[in-house]
Amino acid sequence: MISKELLELKEVLEAEREALIKGAIEEILKWASYKSRLILYLKDKEFSLEERNFLEEIKRLNERNQQIIQAGLNFIEEAYKFLTGLLYEKETYGREDKKLKKEDSSLPKIISKVI
């Protein structure tokens, strides 16, 4: 028979997945905290063969959630690079249409104040 805590851990991983897909940060944090407590509780437990097989399913669910998290982080990194590229041009012009020096071009500019 599979322990109540292992069944709860599977449910938490499924709820965490839904929160990750929705981008519900508070929910993600809630599930991560709950998941951590369950894992700490289960850390030193002895498992039956049936439970060890069930743990393989839990491991797959957790890896799937990690992939969703990694995909989200990759998206954020790419979006940051894109936005940074828009804000930091190679050459920019000041108020009097004079080219700024190369060392000045790496500084962030507020577009409305440059024009």
CORMO-V79665 format. One record per helix or strand. SS is the DSSP state (A for helix, B for strand). FROM is the first residue (numbers start at 1). TO is the last residue. If there is no record, write none. Layout:
BEGIN
ss = {SS/SS}
from = {FROM/FROM}
to = {TO/TO}
END
This chain:
BEGIN
ss = {A/A/A/B/B/A/A}
from = {4/25/49/93/99/102/111}
to = {22/42/87/93/99/104/114}
END
